[in-house]
Amino acid sequence: MKEAYQLTKEELAEQYGSLSGHTGKEAEQLLQICGENKIEDSNRKGVIVIFLEQFKDMLVIILIAAAIVSMISENIESSIVIFAVIILNAILGTIQYVRAQKSLDSLKDLSSPRAKVIRNGCVEEIESKRIVPGDLLLLEAGDMVAADGRIIENYSIMVDESSLTGESTPVEKEDIVITGEKTPGDRINMVFSGSLVIYGRAYVMVTATGMKTEMGKIAFLMSNTGDRKTPLQKSLDDFSKKLALLILVISGIVFTLRLVQGEPLLESIMFAVALAVAAIPEALASIVTIVQSMGTRKMVADKAKDIWVATSDGKSGLRVGNLFR
């Protein structure tokens, strides 16, 4: 079966529908069949998983051990207080994590462009997620390409595809039929989701949406790779381990000194446990999550009006104002 870039206009019309675009009714029917034009996040964690992950921190593990020691020594009140703090901290961390996810989703919605399509013979501006295969897009300078498509009519359009191919210079597109197998970067009669129209305009027939786009295929491959921690997560983990080790060493020294002074074993243990509990910053992870959540929510509230885009040399950049306005 031929790829979209290898088809003639007649073959495109036969495979995807009329070259003049869909009617509103046809588009709605196709939307139900093909689904929305958006990249799915298959690695999204459930609330229960997020809640349980709050107990993986080394400092929290020490607190749990302290609570168990208190319970064994029949100091039930202390155990209840420690477990209550741990659970409340986990609940708070989960809530802030979910809020941060929602804030990031809002940023994605802001960055998701609206698109101009030909529906019922007229130009309409719709949400990009409602685009379906066979839609006829009108692309003009400054537009973000919302789906993969084949150029039907070309008026000197040039597209920045650096987000997909890494090519730093804009690509001049042509309305031709390409033979043979070509990589996305060599398909000069196609435009791809996530790229930016730099110059000219064109009419484009949508050939792929959502996870079937080239960008969607990349997202799928990335979702099937192992999770990697961010530099901030690595720094927090390293800090937690060092702090936990320091607390254990100090508590051990205090425990030993009290035994040397002739204090009862149980009282020495409880004193060392109390010292460890007092020294541990239980809400460290939650505070970091809250600060990050506040940052993303502020970006959403401000509609991320100013974005700093680095240039190819990585040493300078360009400030793009009112990008989502």
ChimeraX attribute file (.defattr): number of C-alpha atoms within 10 A of each C-alpha:
attribute: neighborCount
match mode: 1-to-1
recipient: residues
	/A:1	4
	/A:2	10
	/A:3	12
	/A:4	24
	/A:5	24
	/A:6	20
	/A:7	17
	/A:8	14
	/A:9	19
	/A:10	11
	/A:11	13
	/A:12	20
	/A:13	16
	/A:14	11
	/A:15	14
	/A:16	17
	/A:17	18
	/A:18	17
	/A:19	19
	/A:20	18
	/A:21	25
	/A:22	23
	/A:23	15
	/A:24	12
	/A:25	11
	/A:26	16
	/A:27	19
	/A:28	16
	/A:29	12
	/A:30	17
	/A:31	17
	/A:32	10
	/A:33	10
	/A:34	15
	/A:35	17
	/A:36	18
	/A:37	23
	/A:38	21
	/A:39	18
	/A:40	14
	/A:41	10
	/A:42	11
	/A:43	13
	/A:44	10
	/A:45	12
	/A:46	9
	/A:47	13
	/A:48	9
	/A:49	10
	/A:50	18
	/A:51	19
	/A:52	12
	/A:53	13
	/A:54	19
	/A:55	17
	/A:56	9
	/A:57	16
	/A:58	18
	/A:59	26
	/A:60	22
	/A:61	14
	/A:62	18
	/A:63	24
	/A:64	18
	/A:65	14
	/A:66	23
	/A:67	25
	/A:68	19
	/A:69	18
	/A:70	22
	/A:71	15
	/A:72	11
	/A:73	14
	/A:74	11
	/A:75	14
	/A:76	15
	/A:77	11
	/A:78	18
	/A:79	22
	/A:80	15
	/A:81	12
	/A:82	19
	/A:83	16
	/A:84	12
	/A:85	15
	/A:86	21
	/A:87	15
	/A:88	13
	/A:89	22
	/A:90	23
	/A:91	17
	/A:92	19
	/A:93	24
	/A:94	22
	/A:95	18
	/A:96	21
	/A:97	20
	/A:98	17
	/A:99	18
	/A:100	21
	/A:101	16
	/A:102	15
	/A:103	21
	/A:104	17
	/A:105	14
	/A:106	18
	/A:107	19
	/A:108	14
	/A:109	16
	/A:110	16
	/A:111	15
	/A:112	18
	/A:113	18
	/A:114	18
	/A:115	22
	/A:116	22
	/A:117	25
	/A:118	20
	/A:119	20
	/A:120	14
	/A:121	13
	/A:122	11
	/A:123	14
	/A:124	13
	/A:125	13
	/A:126	13
	/A:127	14
	/A:128	23
	/A:129	21
	/A:130	18
	/A:131	30
	/A:132	28
	/A:133	23
	/A:134	26
	/A:135	28
	/A:136	29
	/A:137	29
	/A:138	20
	/A:139	25
	/A:140	20
	/A:141	15
	/A:142	13
	/A:143	19
	/A:144	23
	/A:145	26
	/A:146	29
	/A:147	32
	/A:148	25
	/A:149	27
	/A:150	31
	/A:151	26
	/A:152	20
	/A:153	16
	/A:154	18
	/A:155	14
	/A:156	13
	/A:157	23
	/A:158	24
	/A:159	25
	/A:160	23
	/A:161	23
	/A:162	16
	/A:163	14
	/A:164	16
	/A:165	13
	/A:166	11
	/A:167	13
	/A:168	12
	/A:169	12
	/A:170	17
	/A:171	20
	/A:172	15
	/A:173	20
	/A:174	20
	/A:175	21
	/A:176	20
	/A:177	16
	/A:178	17
	/A:179	11
	/A:180	8
	/A:181	12
	/A:182	13
	/A:183	7
	/A:184	15
	/A:185	16
	/A:186	12
	/A:187	20
	/A:188	21
	/A:189	21
	/A:190	23
	/A:191	30
	/A:192	28
	/A:193	21
	/A:194	22
	/A:195	22
	/A:196	23
	/A:197	23
	/A:198	18
	/A:199	20
	/A:200	17
	/A:201	20
	/A:202	24
	/A:203	23
	/A:204	28
	/A:205	33
	/A:206	26
	/A:207	25
	/A:208	23
	/A:209	28
	/A:210	24
	/A:211	18
	/A:212	17
	/A:213	22
	/A:214	19
	/A:215	20
	/A:216	20
	/A:217	14
	/A:218	13
	/A:219	16
	/A:220	18
	/A:221	9
	/A:222	13
	/A:223	15
	/A:224	10
	/A:225	9
	/A:226	8
	/A:227	9
	/A:228	8
	/A:229	10
	/A:230	9
	/A:231	9
	/A:232	10
	/A:233	13
	/A:234	12
	/A:235	12
	/A:236	16
	/A:237	17
	/A:238	13
	/A:239	13
	/A:240	20
	/A:241	15
	/A:242	13
	/A:243	17
	/A:244	21
	/A:245	14
	/A:246	14
	/A:247	21
	/A:248	17
	/A:249	13
	/A:250	15
	/A:251	22
	/A:252	17
	/A:253	13
	/A:254	17
	/A:255	21
	/A:256	16
	/A:257	13
	/A:258	18
	/A:259	16
	/A:260	9
	/A:261	8
	/A:262	9
	/A:263	14
	/A:264	10
	/A:265	13
	/A:266	12
	/A:267	14
	/A:268	20
	/A:269	23
	/A:270	18
	/A:271	16
	/A:272	23
	/A:273	23
	/A:274	17
	/A:275	17
	/A:276	22
	/A:277	21
	/A:278	12
	/A:279	15
	/A:280	17
	/A:281	12
	/A:282	18
	/A:283	18
	/A:284	15
	/A:285	20
	/A:286	20
	/A:287	15
	/A:288	16
	/A:289	21
	/A:290	18
	/A:291	13
	/A:292	15
	/A:293	21
	/A:294	16
	/A:295	14
	/A:296	21
	/A:297	20
	/A:298	13
	/A:299	17
	/A:300	19
	/A:301	13
	/A:302	11
	/A:303	17
	/A:304	19
	/A:305	14
	/A:306	14
	/A:307	14
	/A:308	11
	/A:309	12
	/A:310	12
	/A:311	11
	/A:312	12
	/A:313	7
	/A:314	8
	/A:315	7
	/A:316	10
	/A:317	13
	/A:318	10
	/A:319	11
	/A:320	11
	/A:321	12
	/A:322	12
	/A:323	13
	/A:324	15
	/A:325	8
